[in-house]
Amino acid sequence: MSLFRKIFGTGNDESEHENQSEYNNPKPSSLAVDELFTFNFKKNGGKFLYCENLNEVREQLENILEENDWFESEALCFEPKLFNLLEENKLIYTNVTNPKFLLASCENLIADEGSVLFSSNQIKHFKPNELPDNIVILATTSQILESKSDGLRVIKKKYDRAYPTNITTIKYFEKVQDEDFLTYGSCAKNLYLLLLEDL
């Protein structure tokens, strides 16, 4: 609303509700941060799998591999702590040329936009459009934060000296039907989130 309209009002009696679009709708304020993340993540097209323990993580990963026929294929992964999940399923992750998916952790999960925040610790120097179309993320419930600025603050605090580079988010998990200026240049990924309960 322009400054003049605020001061002088408008000549018509449109309600504020009629003036709202899908891009400036207020967020549901009654939702907890984890519920807000889940709502926005699913709205963006992400596939959400809740896991209570590491055995459920392994089981859900096997289900994803079976669903997509990715057994004994190549996978991209830069984090040694995740290599055992790939080895257990006979997936090749060294010297890969045609990876079917990326297996990674993340820095944080951003509730207000339903996105996943990455850094060079998970994706090295690659831009989102250079990563495989399919991504499997392992994250914990304690990584859910309200906003991107909260995520950046946590990164700054967590990495006191060895500050990571290539900090980016992936927000769209399916191709947008009506591309507009807000989605222009975005790179849609088929993303599975294995969310491990740790609180």
C-alpha positions as CSV (number, residue, x, y, z in Angstrom):
1,M,0.0,0.0,0.0
2,S,1.5,3.4,-0.9
3,L,2.2,6.2,1.6
4,F,-0.6,8.3,0.1
5,R,-3.2,5.6,0.5
6,K,-2.2,5.1,4.1
7,I,-2.6,8.8,4.8
8,F,-5.7,9.6,2.7
9,G,-7.4,6.2,2.4
10,T,-8.8,4.9,-0.8
11,G,-12.0,5.7,-2.7
12,N,-13.1,2.1,-2.9
13,D,-14.1,-0.2,-0.1
14,E,-12.1,-3.3,-1.0
15,S,-11.3,-5.5,1.9
16,E,-7.7,-6.3,2.7
17,H,-8.5,-10.0,2.1
18,E,-9.3,-9.3,-1.5
19,N,-6.0,-7.5,-2.0
20,Q,-3.9,-10.4,-0.8
21,S,-2.2,-12.8,-3.2
22,E,-0.5,-16.1,-2.6
23,Y,2.8,-14.3,-2.2
24,N,1.9,-11.8,0.5
25,N,-0.5,-14.0,2.6
26,P,0.4,-13.9,6.2
27,K,1.9,-17.2,7.6
28,P,-0.4,-19.2,9.9
29,S,0.8,-17.7,13.2
30,S,-0.8,-20.4,15.3
31,L,1.6,-23.1,13.9
32,A,4.7,-24.3,15.8
33,V,7.9,-23.9,13.9
34,D,8.1,-27.6,13.0
35,E,4.5,-27.7,11.8
36,L,5.1,-24.5,9.7
37,F,8.2,-26.1,8.1
38,T,6.2,-29.3,7.3
39,F,3.3,-27.3,5.9
40,N,5.6,-25.1,3.6
41,F,7.9,-28.0,2.7
42,K,5.0,-30.1,1.4
43,K,3.4,-27.1,-0.3
44,N,6.7,-26.7,-2.2
45,G,6.5,-30.4,-3.3
46,G,8.9,-32.0,-0.9
47,K,8.6,-35.6,0.2
48,F,8.7,-35.8,4.0
49,L,9.6,-39.0,5.9
50,Y,9.6,-38.8,9.7
51,C,12.0,-41.2,11.5
52,E,12.2,-41.8,15.2
53,N,15.6,-43.5,15.2
54,L,18.5,-44.5,12.9
55,N,16.9,-47.9,12.1
56,E,13.9,-46.1,10.6
57,V,16.3,-43.8,8.6
58,R,17.9,-46.9,7.1
59,E,14.5,-48.5,6.4
60,Q,13.1,-45.4,4.7
61,L,16.3,-45.0,2.6
62,E,15.8,-48.5,1.4
63,N,12.2,-47.7,0.5
64,I,13.3,-44.7,-1.5
65,L,16.0,-46.8,-3.3
66,E,13.4,-49.5,-4.1
67,E,10.7,-46.9,-5.2
68,N,13.1,-45.3,-7.7
69,D,15.1,-48.5,-8.6
70,W,18.4,-46.9,-7.5
71,F,20.0,-50.0,-6.0
72,E,23.6,-50.7,-7.1
73,S,23.7,-47.3,-8.9
74,E,25.9,-44.3,-8.5
75,A,25.2,-41.6,-5.8
76,L,26.9,-38.3,-5.1
77,C,27.9,-37.8,-1.5
78,F,30.6,-35.5,0.0
79,E,30.2,-36.4,3.7
80,P,32.1,-39.3,5.2
81,K,29.6,-39.7,8.0
82,L,27.0,-40.8,5.4
83,F,29.1,-43.2,3.4
84,N,28.0,-46.2,5.5
85,L,24.4,-45.7,4.4
86,L,25.6,-45.9,0.8
87,E,27.9,-48.9,1.4
88,E,25.1,-50.8,3.2
89,N,23.0,-50.5,-0.1
90,K,25.9,-51.3,-2.5
91,L,25.9,-47.8,-3.9
92,I,28.9,-46.4,-5.7
93,Y,30.0,-42.9,-4.4
94,T,33.6,-42.5,-5.5
95,N,34.6,-41.4,-9.0
96,V,31.0,-41.1,-10.0
97,T,30.1,-40.0,-13.6
98,N,26.3,-40.4,-13.6
99,P,24.9,-40.2,-10.1
100,K,21.2,-41.0,-9.7
101,F,20.9,-38.8,-6.6
102,L,22.7,-36.8,-4.0
103,L,22.8,-38.0,-0.4
104,A,23.5,-35.1,2.0
105,S,22.8,-33.6,5.3
106,C,22.1,-29.9,5.5
107,E,22.9,-26.9,7.7
108,N,19.2,-26.1,8.6
109,L,15.6,-26.4,7.6
110,I,13.9,-23.1,7.1
111,A,10.3,-23.1,8.3
112,D,8.9,-19.8,6.9
113,E,9.7,-20.8,3.3
114,G,9.9,-24.6,3.6
115,S,13.4,-24.7,2.2
116,V,16.6,-26.6,2.9
117,L,19.8,-24.5,3.7
118,F,23.1,-26.0,2.4
119,S,26.7,-24.9,2.5
120,S,30.0,-26.1,1.0
121,N,30.1,-28.7,3.8
122,Q,27.3,-30.6,2.0
123,I,27.5,-29.6,-1.7
124,K,31.1,-28.4,-2.1
125,H,31.3,-25.8,-4.9
126,F,28.2,-27.0,-6.8
127,K,25.3,-24.7,-7.6
128,P,21.8,-26.2,-7.2
129,N,21.4,-26.6,-11.0
130,E,24.7,-28.6,-11.1
131,L,23.4,-31.2,-8.6
132,P,21.5,-34.3,-9.5
133,D,17.7,-33.9,-10.0
134,N,17.1,-36.3,-7.1
135,I,18.2,-35.4,-3.6
136,V,17.9,-37.4,-0.3
137,I,18.5,-35.2,2.8
138,L,19.1,-36.5,6.3
139,A,18.3,-33.9,8.9
140,T,17.1,-33.7,12.5
141,T,14.2,-31.9,14.1
142,S,16.6,-29.7,16.0
143,Q,17.7,-28.2,12.7
144,I,14.3,-26.6,12.0
145,L,14.6,-22.8,12.3
146,E,12.0,-20.1,11.7
147,S,13.8,-18.0,9.1
148,K,16.8,-17.9,6.8
149,S,18.4,-15.2,8.9
150,D,18.2,-17.6,11.9
151,G,20.0,-20.2,9.8
152,L,22.8,-17.8,8.9
153,R,23.2,-16.8,12.5
154,V,23.5,-20.5,13.5
155,I,26.1,-21.1,10.8
156,K,28.1,-18.1,11.9
157,K,28.0,-19.4,15.5
158,K,28.7,-23.0,14.6
159,Y,31.7,-22.4,12.4
160,D,33.7,-19.9,14.4
161,R,36.8,-19.9,12.2
162,A,36.3,-22.3,9.3
163,Y,33.3,-20.5,7.9
164,P,31.7,-22.4,5.0
165,T,31.2,-21.0,1.5
166,N,28.5,-21.6,-1.1
167,I,25.6,-21.0,1.4
168,T,22.4,-21.6,-0.6
169,T,18.8,-22.8,-0.2
170,I,16.7,-25.2,-2.3
171,K,13.1,-24.3,-2.1
172,Y,11.2,-25.8,-5.1
173,F,10.8,-29.6,-5.2
174,E,8.6,-29.9,-8.2
175,K,8.4,-28.0,-11.5
176,V,6.4,-24.8,-11.1
177,Q,3.4,-24.8,-13.5
178,D,3.1,-21.0,-13.7
179,E,6.6,-19.6,-13.7
180,D,6.7,-16.0,-12.6
181,F,9.4,-13.6,-11.5
182,L,9.6,-15.1,-8.0
183,T,10.4,-18.6,-9.4
184,Y,12.4,-17.5,-12.4
185,G,15.8,-19.2,-12.6
186,S,14.9,-21.6,-9.7
187,C,15.9,-25.2,-10.0
188,A,13.3,-27.7,-9.1
189,K,14.6,-30.9,-7.4
190,N,12.9,-34.2,-6.5
191,L,13.7,-34.0,-2.8
192,Y,13.2,-36.6,0.0
193,L,13.7,-35.5,3.5
194,L,14.5,-38.1,6.2
195,L,13.7,-36.2,9.3
196,L,15.2,-37.8,12.4
197,E,13.7,-37.0,15.8
198,D,16.4,-35.7,18.2
199,L,14.5,-33.5,20.6
